Amino acid sequence: MKYLSFTFFMLLSLMGTTWAADTAPIKSDPVWLTEARASIKSEKYDQAVKQLQAANETSSADWNNLLGYSLRKKQPPDLAGAEKYYQAALKIDPNHRGALEYYGMLKLTNNDLPGAEVLLARLDKVCFFGCEEYSDLKEAVQKYKSKK
């Protein structure tokens, strides 16, 4: 029983550090990440793209995910570019919840329901006790299906 309790609390502590795909800024976040998040929150996607490109943090899953998100949301969207960056984020971190969710949304935009469902299944495995990213993509998949 003692080992079970220890294992449970270790699991909770590990999961607690990754609840959100794009968490609130913390003091140790690099400037580029804080600035890009602020631009995205203000829906200034072109500005976020420029900030992220200037940072050029290509080895960061967060950088790739946010650049993909900004390219997908800007007007006009760059869906091919967004896909490239989501794929890069997932190559760096195959369990990146934000990239899994947003790439799934992109798949739906491109009428690729099977692709979105694959990403939803991956999110289901990553989110042991459920998470916002899984719920959001699941809802989007259900809405997509109801329109077809």
DSSP file with accessible surface (Angstrom, degrees, kcal/mol):
  #  RESIDUE AA STRUCTURE BP1 BP2  ACC     N-H-->O    O-->H-N    N-H-->O    O-->H-N    TCO  KAPPA ALPHA  PHI   PSI    X-CA   Y-CA   Z-CA
    1    1 A M     >        0   0  173      0, 0.0     4,-2.3     0, 0.0     5,-0.2   0.000 360.0 360.0 360.0 -38.1    0.0    0.0    0.0
    2    2 A K  H  >  +     0   0  163      1,-0.2     4,-2.1     2,-0.2     5,-0.2   0.909 360.0  48.0 -61.5 -40.5    2.9    2.4    0.8
    3    3 A Y  H  > S+     0   0  182      2,-0.2     4,-2.7     1,-0.2    -1,-0.2   0.881 108.9  53.8 -68.8 -35.8    4.3    1.9   -2.7
    4    4 A L  H  > S+     0   0  115      2,-0.2     4,-2.6     1,-0.2    -2,-0.2   0.933 109.7  47.3 -64.4 -44.0    0.9    2.5   -4.3
    5    5 A S  H  X S+     0   0   50     -4,-2.3     4,-2.5     2,-0.2     5,-0.2   0.929 113.1  48.8 -62.4 -44.9    0.5    5.8   -2.5
    6    6 A F  H  X S+     0   0  130     -4,-2.1     4,-2.5     1,-0.2     5,-0.2   0.941 112.4  48.2 -61.3 -45.2    4.0    6.9   -3.4
    7    7 A T  H  X S+     0   0   86     -4,-2.7     4,-2.5     1,-0.2    -2,-0.2   0.916 111.1  51.0 -61.7 -44.0    3.4    5.9   -7.1
    8    8 A F  H  X S+     0   0   98     -4,-2.6     4,-2.4     1,-0.2    -1,-0.2   0.941 112.3  45.5 -60.5 -46.7    0.1    7.7   -7.2
    9    9 A F  H  X S+     0   0  131     -4,-2.5     4,-2.3     1,-0.2    -2,-0.2   0.878 112.0  51.8 -69.6 -32.7    1.6   10.9   -5.8
   10   10 A M  H  X S+     0   0   82     -4,-2.5     4,-2.3    -5,-0.2    -1,-0.2   0.929 109.8  49.9 -66.4 -42.3    4.6   10.7   -8.1
   11   11 A L  H  X S+     0   0   65     -4,-2.5     4,-2.4     1,-0.2     5,-0.2   0.935 111.2  48.9 -61.7 -45.1    2.2   10.4  -11.1
   12   12 A L  H  X S+     0   0   66     -4,-2.4     4,-2.3     1,-0.2    -1,-0.2   0.909 110.5  50.6 -62.4 -40.7    0.2   13.4   -9.9
   13   13 A S  H  X S+     0   0   65     -4,-2.3     4,-0.6     1,-0.2    -1,-0.2   0.900 111.8  47.4 -67.2 -37.8    3.3   15.5   -9.5
   14   14 A L  H >< S+     0   0  114     -4,-2.3     3,-0.7     1,-0.2    -1,-0.2   0.910 114.6  46.0 -67.4 -41.6    4.6   14.6  -13.0
   15   15 A M  H >< S+     0   0   16     -4,-2.4     3,-2.1     1,-0.2    -2,-0.2   0.857 100.4  68.2 -71.5 -31.4    1.2   15.3  -14.6
   16   16 A G  H >< S+     0   0   39     -4,-2.3     3,-0.6     1,-0.3    -1,-0.2   0.772  93.7  58.7 -61.5 -23.6    0.8   18.6  -12.7
   17   17 A T  T << S+     0   0  111     -3,-0.7    -1,-0.3    -4,-0.6    -2,-0.2   0.599 111.2  39.8 -83.0  -6.8    3.6   20.1  -14.7
   18   18 A T  T <  S+     0   0   76     -3,-2.1    -1,-0.2    -4,-0.2    -2,-0.2   0.005  71.5 119.9-131.3  30.1    2.0   19.5  -18.0
   19   19 A W  S <  S+     0   0  119     -3,-0.6     2,-0.4    -4,-0.1   113,-0.3   0.927  73.7  45.1 -63.1 -44.9   -1.8   20.3  -17.6
   20   20 A A        -     0   0   40      1,-0.1     3,-0.5    -3,-0.1    78,-0.1  -0.815  67.6-144.9-107.6 145.0   -2.0   23.0  -20.2
   21   21 A A  S    S+     0   0   13     -2,-0.4     2,-0.4     1,-0.3    -1,-0.1   0.846 103.3  23.6 -70.3 -34.4   -0.5   23.1  -23.7
   22   22 A D  S    S-     0   0   54     76,-0.1    -1,-0.3    -3,-0.1    -3,-0.0  -0.740  89.2-168.6-134.8  82.6    0.1   26.8  -23.4
   23   23 A T        -     0   0   61     -3,-0.5     3,-0.1    -2,-0.4    -5,-0.0  -0.173  34.3 -80.2 -71.9 166.5    0.4   27.7  -19.7
   24   24 A A        -     0   0   75      1,-0.1    -1,-0.2    13,-0.0    -4,-0.1  -0.291  63.0 -86.6 -62.3 149.0    0.5   31.1  -18.2
   25   25 A P        -     0   0   73      0, 0.0     2,-0.3     0, 0.0    -1,-0.1  -0.246  44.2-162.1 -59.3 144.4    3.9   32.8  -18.4
   26   26 A I    >   -     0   0   99     -3,-0.1     3,-2.1     1,-0.0     8,-0.1  -0.858  34.6-102.1-122.6 163.6    6.3   32.1  -15.6
   27   27 A K  T 3  S+     0   0  216     -2,-0.3    -1,-0.0     1,-0.3     0, 0.0   0.797 119.6  54.2 -57.2 -30.1    9.4   34.2  -14.7
   28   28 A S  T 3  S+     0   0   98      2,-0.0    -1,-0.3     3,-0.0     3,-0.1   0.529  80.7 113.6 -85.8  -3.3   11.7   31.7  -16.3
   29   29 A D  S <  S-     0   0   31     -3,-2.1     5,-0.0     1,-0.1     0, 0.0  -0.424  76.2-108.2 -65.0 140.0   10.0   31.8  -19.7
   30   30 A P    >>  -     0   0   56      0, 0.0     4,-2.0     0, 0.0     3,-0.5  -0.314  26.1-113.5 -65.8 155.3   12.1   33.3  -22.5
   31   31 A V  H 3> S+     0   0   98      1,-0.2     4,-2.9     2,-0.2     5,-0.3   0.889 114.9  57.6 -56.9 -43.3   11.1   36.8  -23.6
   32   32 A W  H 3> S+     0   0   34      1,-0.2     4,-2.4     2,-0.2    -1,-0.2   0.879 107.0  48.5 -58.9 -37.0   10.1   35.5  -27.1
   33   33 A L  H <> S+     0   0    6     -3,-0.5     4,-2.5     2,-0.2    -1,-0.2   0.935 112.6  46.8 -70.6 -44.2    7.6   33.1  -25.6
   34   34 A T  H  X S+     0   0   54     -4,-2.0     4,-2.0     1,-0.2    -2,-0.2   0.928 115.5  46.2 -62.4 -44.0    6.0   35.7  -23.4
   35   35 A E  H  X S+     0   0   94     -4,-2.9     4,-2.3     2,-0.2    -2,-0.2   0.914 112.8  48.8 -66.9 -43.8    5.8   38.2  -26.2
   36   36 A A  H  X S+     0   0    0     -4,-2.4     4,-2.6    -5,-0.3    -1,-0.2   0.915 110.5  51.0 -64.1 -42.4    4.4   35.7  -28.7
   37   37 A R  H  X S+     0   0   20     -4,-2.5     4,-2.8     1,-0.2    -1,-0.2   0.904 109.6  50.8 -61.0 -40.2    1.8   34.5  -26.2
   38   38 A A  H  X S+     0   0   57     -4,-2.0     4,-1.8     2,-0.2    -1,-0.2   0.916 111.0  48.0 -64.5 -42.0    0.7   38.1  -25.6
   39   39 A S  H  <>S+     0   0    4     -4,-2.3     5,-3.1     2,-0.2    -2,-0.2   0.922 113.0  48.2 -64.4 -43.0    0.3   38.7  -29.4
   40   40 A I  H ><5S+     0   0   17     -4,-2.6     3,-2.0     3,-0.2    -2,-0.2   0.926 108.9  52.9 -63.9 -43.1   -1.6   35.5  -29.8
   41   41 A K  H 3<5S+     0   0  185     -4,-2.8    -1,-0.2     1,-0.3    -2,-0.2   0.870 110.6  48.3 -60.9 -33.2   -3.9   36.3  -26.9
   42   42 A S  T 3<5S-     0   0   73     -4,-1.8    -1,-0.3    -5,-0.2    -2,-0.2   0.337 117.0-118.0 -86.0   4.1   -4.6   39.7  -28.6
   43   43 A E  T < 5S+     0   0  141     -3,-2.0     2,-1.0     1,-0.2    -3,-0.2   0.777  70.0 140.1  60.8  32.4   -5.2   37.9  -31.9
   44   44 A K     >< +     0   0  112     -5,-3.1     4,-2.2     1,-0.2    -1,-0.2  -0.649  17.2 161.7-100.8  73.2   -2.3   39.7  -33.5
   45   45 A Y  H  >  +     0   0   31     -2,-1.0     4,-2.6     1,-0.2    -1,-0.2   0.856  67.6  53.9 -70.4 -37.2   -1.2   36.6  -35.4
   46   46 A D  H  > S+     0   0   81      2,-0.2     4,-2.1     1,-0.2    -1,-0.2   0.914 111.0  48.4 -61.7 -40.9    1.0   38.3  -38.0
   47   47 A Q  H  > S+     0   0   88      2,-0.2     4,-2.5     1,-0.2    -2,-0.2   0.915 110.3  51.2 -64.8 -41.9    2.9   40.0  -35.2
   48   48 A A  H  X S+     0   0    0     -4,-2.2     4,-2.9     1,-0.2     5,-0.3   0.911 107.6  53.3 -62.1 -41.2    3.3   36.7  -33.4
   49   49 A V  H  X S+     0   0   11     -4,-2.6     4,-2.9     1,-0.2     5,-0.2   0.942 110.5  47.1 -59.1 -46.4    4.7   35.1  -36.6
   50   50 A K  H  X S+     0   0  145     -4,-2.1     4,-2.3     1,-0.2    -1,-0.2   0.912 112.9  48.8 -63.1 -43.6    7.3   37.9  -36.8
   51   51 A Q  H  X S+     0   0   41     -4,-2.5     4,-1.8     2,-0.2    -1,-0.2   0.924 114.2  45.4 -62.4 -44.2    8.2   37.5  -33.1
   52   52 A L  H  X S+     0   0    0     -4,-2.9     4,-2.1     2,-0.2     5,-0.5   0.914 112.1  50.7 -67.9 -41.9    8.6   33.8  -33.4
   53   53 A Q  H  < S+     0   0  104     -4,-2.9    -1,-0.2    -5,-0.3    -2,-0.2   0.894 109.3  51.9 -63.2 -37.6   10.5   33.9  -36.6
   54   54 A A  H  < S+     0   0   85     -4,-2.3    -1,-0.2    -5,-0.2    -2,-0.2   0.883 109.3  49.7 -65.8 -36.0   12.9   36.5  -35.0
   55   55 A A  H  < S-     0   0   25     -4,-1.8    -1,-0.2    -5,-0.2    -2,-0.2   0.862  85.6-167.8 -70.0 -37.1   13.4   34.1  -32.1
   56   56 A N     <  +     0   0  105     -4,-2.1     2,-1.4     1,-0.2     3,-0.2   0.851  20.2 162.7  51.2  46.3   14.2   31.2  -34.4
   57   57 A E    >   +     0   0   78     -5,-0.5     3,-2.3     1,-0.2     7,-0.3  -0.435   2.8 162.3 -91.1  61.8   13.9   28.6  -31.6
   58   58 A T  T 3   +     0   0   82     -2,-1.4    -1,-0.2     1,-0.3     6,-0.1   0.686  66.7  60.1 -62.0 -19.3   13.5   25.7  -34.0
   59   59 A S  T 3  S+     0   0   95     -3,-0.2     2,-0.5     4,-0.0    -1,-0.3   0.456  86.8  94.5 -88.7   2.6   14.4   23.1  -31.4
   60   60 A S    <>  -     0   0   27     -3,-2.3     4,-2.3     1,-0.2     5,-0.2  -0.821  61.7-156.3 -98.7 126.0   11.5   24.1  -29.2
   61   61 A A  H  > S+     0   0   10     -2,-0.5     4,-2.7     1,-0.2     5,-0.2   0.893  98.9  52.7 -63.7 -38.5    8.2   22.2  -29.4
   62   62 A D  H  > S+     0   0   51      2,-0.2     4,-2.9     1,-0.2     5,-0.3   0.917 108.1  50.4 -63.1 -43.2    6.4   25.2  -28.0
   63   63 A W  H  > S+     0   0    5     -6,-0.2     4,-2.4     2,-0.2     5,-0.2   0.947 113.4  44.9 -60.2 -49.0    8.0   27.5  -30.6
   64   64 A N  H  X S+     0   0    6     -4,-2.3     4,-2.5    -7,-0.3    -2,-0.2   0.911 114.3  49.6 -62.0 -42.4    7.0   25.2  -33.4
   65   65 A N  H  X S+     0   0    1     -4,-2.7     4,-2.7     2,-0.2    -2,-0.2   0.939 112.8  45.6 -63.1 -47.1    3.5   24.8  -32.0
   66   66 A L  H  X S+     0   0    3     -4,-2.9     4,-2.6     2,-0.2    -1,-0.2   0.871 112.8  50.5 -67.8 -34.2    2.9   28.5  -31.5
   67   67 A L  H  X S+     0   0    0     -4,-2.4     4,-2.5    -5,-0.3     5,-0.2   0.937 111.9  48.1 -68.3 -42.4    4.2   29.3  -35.0
   68   68 A G  H  X S+     0   0    0     -4,-2.5     4,-2.1    -5,-0.2    -2,-0.2   0.931 112.9  48.6 -59.8 -45.2    1.9   26.7  -36.5
   69   69 A Y  H  X S+     0   0   37     -4,-2.7     4,-2.2     1,-0.2    -2,-0.2   0.933 111.9  48.5 -60.9 -46.9   -1.0   28.1  -34.5
   70   70 A S  H  X S+     0   0    0     -4,-2.6     4,-1.9     1,-0.2    -1,-0.2   0.897 111.5  49.5 -63.9 -40.1   -0.3   31.7  -35.6
   71   71 A L  H  < S+     0   0    9     -4,-2.5     7,-2.5     1,-0.2    -1,-0.2   0.875 112.3  48.6 -66.1 -36.0    0.1   30.7  -39.2
   72   72 A R  H  < S+     0   0   32     -4,-2.1    -2,-0.2     5,-0.2    -1,-0.2   0.870 116.9  41.4 -71.3 -33.9   -3.2   28.8  -39.1
   73   73 A K  H  < S+     0   0   79     -4,-2.2    -2,-0.2    -5,-0.2    -1,-0.2   0.716  93.7  95.5 -89.8 -21.5   -5.1   31.7  -37.4
   74   74 A K  S  < S-     0   0   41     -4,-1.9   -30,-0.0    -5,-0.2     4,-0.0  -0.203  85.7 -82.8 -69.5 164.3   -3.7   34.6  -39.4
   75   75 A Q  S    S+     0   0  147      1,-0.2    -1,-0.1     2,-0.1   -29,-0.1  -0.961 121.5  22.4-116.3 123.4   -5.5   36.1  -42.4
   76   76 A P  S    S-     0   0   98      0, 0.0    -1,-0.2     0, 0.0    -2,-0.1   0.660 104.9-133.1 -74.0 152.8   -5.1   34.7  -44.9
   77   77 A P        -     0   0   57      0, 0.0     2,-0.6     0, 0.0    -5,-0.2  -0.320   4.5-144.0 -71.4 153.2   -4.1   31.5  -43.2
   78   78 A D     >  +     0   0   68     -7,-2.5     4,-2.4     1,-0.2     5,-0.1  -0.817  27.3 170.4-113.8  84.7   -1.0   29.5  -44.2
   79   79 A L  H  > S+     0   0   45     -2,-0.6     4,-2.4     2,-0.2     5,-0.2   0.875  74.7  51.4 -69.5 -36.6   -2.3   26.0  -43.6
   80   80 A A  H  > S+     0   0   75      2,-0.2     4,-1.9     1,-0.2    -1,-0.2   0.922 112.8  46.5 -66.2 -41.9    0.7   24.2  -45.3
   81   81 A G  H  > S+     0   0   11      2,-0.2     4,-1.9     1,-0.2    -2,-0.2   0.915 110.8  52.6 -64.6 -42.9    3.1   26.2  -43.2
   82   82 A A  H  X S+     0   0    0     -4,-2.4     4,-2.6     1,-0.2     5,-0.2   0.933 108.0  51.3 -59.0 -44.0    1.1   25.5  -40.0
   83   83 A E  H  X S+     0   0   54     -4,-2.4     4,-2.6     1,-0.2     5,-0.2   0.920 106.7  54.3 -60.8 -42.2    1.2   21.8  -40.8
   84   84 A K  H  X S+     0   0  124     -4,-1.9     4,-1.9     1,-0.2    -1,-0.2   0.914 111.8  44.1 -57.7 -44.2    4.9   21.8  -41.2
   85   85 A Y  H  X S+     0   0   40     -4,-1.9     4,-2.5     2,-0.2    -1,-0.2   0.866 111.2  52.3 -75.7 -34.5    5.4   23.4  -37.7
   86   86 A Y  H  X S+     0   0    0     -4,-2.6     4,-2.4     2,-0.2    -2,-0.2   0.928 110.6  49.4 -63.1 -42.5    2.9   21.2  -36.0
   87   87 A Q  H  X S+     0   0   99     -4,-2.6     4,-1.7    -5,-0.2    -2,-0.2   0.906 110.8  49.9 -62.2 -40.7    4.7   18.2  -37.4
   88   88 A A  H  X S+     0   0   31     -4,-1.9     4,-2.0    -5,-0.2    -1,-0.2   0.914 109.5  51.2 -64.5 -42.1    8.0   19.6  -36.2
   89   89 A A  H  X S+     0   0    0     -4,-2.5     4,-2.9     1,-0.2    -2,-0.2   0.923 111.8  47.2 -60.1 -43.0    6.6   20.2  -32.7
   90   90 A L  H  < S+     0   0   14     -4,-2.4    -1,-0.2     1,-0.2    -2,-0.2   0.771 107.4  56.3 -74.5 -23.1    5.4   16.6  -32.5
   91   91 A K  H  < S+     0   0  185     -4,-1.7    -1,-0.2    -5,-0.2    -2,-0.2   0.894 113.6  41.1 -70.7 -38.5    8.7   15.3  -33.8
   92   92 A I  H  < S+     0   0   79     -4,-2.0    -2,-0.2     1,-0.3    -3,-0.1   0.915 138.1  12.3 -72.4 -45.8   10.4   17.1  -30.8
   93   93 A D    ><  -     0   0   62     -4,-2.9     3,-2.1    -5,-0.2    -1,-0.3  -0.818  64.9-169.9-136.5  94.4    7.7   16.2  -28.3
   94   94 A P  T 3  S+     0   0   66      0, 0.0    -4,-0.1     0, 0.0    -1,-0.1   0.689  89.7  51.3 -60.7 -15.6    5.3   13.5  -29.6
   95   95 A N  T 3  S+     0   0   97     31,-0.0     2,-0.7    30,-0.0    -5,-0.1   0.172  70.6 138.2-106.5  16.7    3.0   14.1  -26.5
   96   96 A H    <>  -     0   0   11     -3,-2.1     4,-2.5     1,-0.2     5,-0.2  -0.492  39.9-159.9 -67.3 107.7    2.7   17.9  -26.9
   97   97 A R  H  > S+     0   0   18     -2,-0.7     4,-2.6     1,-0.2     5,-0.2   0.874  85.5  51.9 -62.9 -39.7   -0.9   18.4  -26.2
   98   98 A G  H  > S+     0   0    0      2,-0.2     4,-3.0     1,-0.2     5,-0.3   0.938 111.9  46.2 -62.4 -45.4   -1.2   21.8  -27.8
   99   99 A A  H  > S+     0   0    0      1,-0.2     4,-2.5     2,-0.2     5,-0.3   0.897 112.2  51.5 -65.6 -39.1    0.3   20.6  -31.0
  100  100 A L  H  X S+     0   0    0     -4,-2.5     4,-1.8     2,-0.2    -1,-0.2   0.937 115.0  42.6 -62.2 -45.1   -1.9   17.4  -31.0
  101  101 A E  H  X S+     0   0   14     -4,-2.6     4,-2.2    -5,-0.2    -2,-0.2   0.962 117.8  43.7 -65.2 -51.8   -5.0   19.5  -30.5
  102  102 A Y  H  X S+     0   0   39     -4,-3.0     4,-2.2     1,-0.2    -2,-0.2   0.868 112.6  51.8 -67.6 -34.9   -4.2   22.3  -33.0
  103  103 A Y  H  X S+     0   0   18     -4,-2.5     4,-2.5    -5,-0.3    -1,-0.2   0.902 108.9  52.5 -67.1 -36.7   -2.9   19.8  -35.6
  104  104 A G  H  X S+     0   0    0     -4,-1.8     4,-2.0    -5,-0.3    -2,-0.2   0.906 107.9  50.6 -62.4 -41.3   -6.2   18.0  -35.2
  105  105 A M  H  X S+     0   0   39     -4,-2.2     4,-2.2     2,-0.2    -2,-0.2   0.908 109.6  51.0 -62.6 -40.9   -8.1   21.2  -35.8
  106  106 A L  H  X S+     0   0    0     -4,-2.2     4,-2.1     1,-0.2    -2,-0.2   0.911 106.2  54.8 -62.9 -40.7   -6.1   21.8  -38.9
  107  107 A K  H  <>S+     0   0   35     -4,-2.5     5,-3.3     1,-0.2    -1,-0.2   0.912 108.6  48.6 -58.8 -42.3   -6.9   18.3  -40.1
  108  108 A L  H ><5S+     0   0   16     -4,-2.0     3,-2.0     3,-0.2    -1,-0.2   0.905 107.7  54.3 -65.2 -40.4  -10.6   19.1  -39.8
  109  109 A T  H 3<5S+     0   0   78     -4,-2.2    -1,-0.2     1,-0.3    -2,-0.2   0.873 109.9  48.1 -58.2 -36.7  -10.1   22.4  -41.7
  110  110 A N  T 3<5S-     0   0   75     -4,-2.1    -1,-0.3    -5,-0.1    -2,-0.2   0.209 120.0-112.6 -89.3  14.4   -8.6   20.3  -44.4
  111  111 A N  T < 5S+     0   0  104     -3,-2.0     2,-0.7     1,-0.2    -3,-0.2   0.827  73.1 138.8  57.6  36.4  -11.6   17.8  -44.3
  112  112 A D     >< +     0   0   54     -5,-3.3     4,-2.1     1,-0.2     5,-0.2  -0.687  16.4 163.6-110.2  74.2   -9.3   15.1  -43.0
  113  113 A L  H  > S+     0   0   36     -2,-0.7     4,-2.6     1,-0.2     5,-0.2   0.919  74.3  53.2 -60.4 -45.4  -11.6   13.5  -40.4
  114  114 A P  H  > S+     0   0   86      0, 0.0     4,-1.9     0, 0.0    -1,-0.2   0.914 109.6  49.7 -58.5 -39.2   -9.5   10.3  -40.1
  115  115 A G  H  > S+     0   0   13      1,-0.2     4,-1.9     2,-0.2    -2,-0.2   0.910 110.9  49.0 -64.2 -41.8   -6.4   12.3  -39.5
  116  116 A A  H  X S+     0   0    0     -4,-2.1     4,-2.4     1,-0.2    -1,-0.2   0.898 109.5  52.7 -64.2 -38.5   -8.1   14.4  -36.8
  117  117 A E  H  X S+     0   0   70     -4,-2.6     4,-2.4     2,-0.2    -1,-0.2   0.863 105.9  53.7 -68.5 -33.1   -9.4   11.2  -35.1
  118  118 A V  H  X S+     0   0   89     -4,-1.9     4,-2.0    -5,-0.2    -1,-0.2   0.934 111.1  45.9 -63.3 -44.5   -5.9    9.7  -35.0
  119  119 A L  H  X S+     0   0    6     -4,-1.9     4,-2.4     2,-0.2    -2,-0.2   0.886 110.4  53.8 -67.3 -35.7   -4.7   12.9  -33.2
  120  120 A L  H  X S+     0   0   23     -4,-2.4     4,-2.3     2,-0.2    -1,-0.2   0.920 107.8  50.4 -62.6 -42.3   -7.7   12.7  -30.9
  121  121 A A  H  X S+     0   0   52     -4,-2.4     4,-1.5     2,-0.2    -2,-0.2   0.894 109.7  50.7 -63.9 -38.4   -6.8    9.1  -30.0
  122  122 A R  H  X S+     0   0   92     -4,-2.0     4,-1.8     1,-0.2    -1,-0.2   0.916 109.9  50.0 -65.1 -41.2   -3.2   10.2  -29.3
  123  123 A L  H  X S+     0   0    0     -4,-2.4     4,-2.8     1,-0.2    -2,-0.2   0.890 104.7  58.2 -62.7 -38.7   -4.5   13.0  -27.0
  124  124 A D  H  < S+     0   0   88     -4,-2.3    -1,-0.2     1,-0.2     6,-0.2   0.887 108.7  45.6 -59.2 -38.4   -6.7   10.5  -25.2
  125  125 A K  H  < S+     0   0  165     -4,-1.5    -1,-0.2     1,-0.2    -2,-0.2   0.852 114.4  47.8 -72.9 -35.3   -3.6    8.5  -24.3
  126  126 A V  H  < S+     0   0   30     -4,-1.8     2,-1.3     1,-0.2    -2,-0.2   0.868 104.1  62.9 -74.0 -35.9   -1.6   11.5  -23.3
  127  127 A a    ><  -     0   0    4     -4,-2.8     3,-1.6     1,-0.2    -1,-0.2  -0.668  66.3-179.4 -94.9  83.9   -4.4   12.9  -21.1
  128  128 A F  T 3  S+     0   0  138     -2,-1.3    -1,-0.2     1,-0.3     3,-0.1   0.865  84.7  21.9 -53.0 -46.4   -4.7   10.2  -18.5
  129  129 A F  T 3  S-     0   0  132      1,-0.4    -1,-0.3    -3,-0.2    -2,-0.1   0.028 127.3 -86.0-112.3  25.6   -7.5   11.9  -16.6
  130  130 A G    <   -     0   0   32     -3,-1.6    -1,-0.4    -6,-0.2     2,-0.3   0.088  45.7-153.2  86.4 155.1   -8.8   14.1  -19.4
  131  131 A a     >  -     0   0   13     -4,-0.1     4,-2.4    -3,-0.1     5,-0.2  -0.977  30.8-104.4-158.6 163.1   -7.6   17.5  -20.4
  132  132 A E  H  > S+     0   0  132     -2,-0.3     4,-3.0  -113,-0.3     5,-0.2   0.877 117.2  56.2 -60.6 -39.8   -8.8   20.7  -22.1
  133  133 A E  H  > S+     0   0    8      1,-0.2     4,-2.3     2,-0.2    -1,-0.2   0.916 109.6  45.9 -61.6 -43.1   -7.0   19.9  -25.4
  134  134 A Y  H  > S+     0   0   42      2,-0.2     4,-2.9     1,-0.2     5,-0.2   0.942 113.9  48.6 -64.2 -47.3   -8.7   16.5  -25.6
  135  135 A S  H  X S+     0   0   66     -4,-2.4     4,-2.4     1,-0.2    -2,-0.2   0.905 112.2  49.0 -60.4 -42.6  -12.1   17.9  -24.8
  136  136 A D  H  X S+     0   0   53     -4,-3.0     4,-2.2     2,-0.2    -1,-0.2   0.924 114.6  43.3 -65.2 -45.3  -11.8   20.7  -27.3
  137  137 A L  H  X S+     0   0    0     -4,-2.3     4,-2.7    -5,-0.2     5,-0.2   0.911 112.4  53.4 -69.3 -38.3  -10.7   18.5  -30.2
  138  138 A K  H  X S+     0   0   84     -4,-2.9     4,-2.5    -5,-0.2    -2,-0.2   0.931 110.1  48.1 -60.5 -43.9  -13.3   15.9  -29.3
  139  139 A E  H  X S+     0   0   97     -4,-2.4     4,-2.5    -5,-0.2    -1,-0.2   0.914 111.4  50.2 -62.7 -41.7  -16.0   18.6  -29.5
  140  140 A A  H  X S+     0   0   21     -4,-2.2     4,-2.4     2,-0.2    -2,-0.2   0.906 110.3  49.8 -64.9 -39.6  -14.7   19.9  -32.8
  141  141 A V  H  X S+     0   0    4     -4,-2.7     4,-2.6     2,-0.2    -2,-0.2   0.929 111.1  49.5 -64.4 -43.1  -14.7   16.3  -34.2
  142  142 A Q  H  X S+     0   0  111     -4,-2.5     4,-2.0     1,-0.2    -2,-0.2   0.918 111.6  48.1 -63.5 -42.3  -18.3   15.8  -33.1
  143  143 A K  H  X S+     0   0  110     -4,-2.5     4,-1.1     2,-0.2    -1,-0.2   0.903 111.1  51.6 -63.7 -41.2  -19.4   19.1  -34.6
  144  144 A Y  H >X S+     0   0   37     -4,-2.4     4,-0.7     1,-0.2     3,-0.6   0.931 110.5  48.2 -60.1 -46.4  -17.6   18.2  -37.9
  145  145 A K  H >< S+     0   0  104     -4,-2.6     3,-0.7     1,-0.2    -1,-0.2   0.865 107.5  55.3 -63.7 -36.8  -19.4   14.9  -38.0
  146  146 A S  H 3< S+     0   0   95     -4,-2.0    -1,-0.2     1,-0.2    -2,-0.2   0.753 106.0  52.5 -71.2 -21.1  -22.8   16.4  -37.3
  147  147 A K  H <<        0   0  174     -4,-1.1    -1,-0.2    -3,-0.6    -2,-0.2   0.620 360.0 360.0 -86.0 -16.5  -22.3   18.8  -40.3
  148  148 A K    <<        0   0  163     -3,-0.7    -3,-0.0    -4,-0.7    -4,-0.0  -0.464 360.0 360.0 -87.4 360.0  -21.5   15.9  -42.7
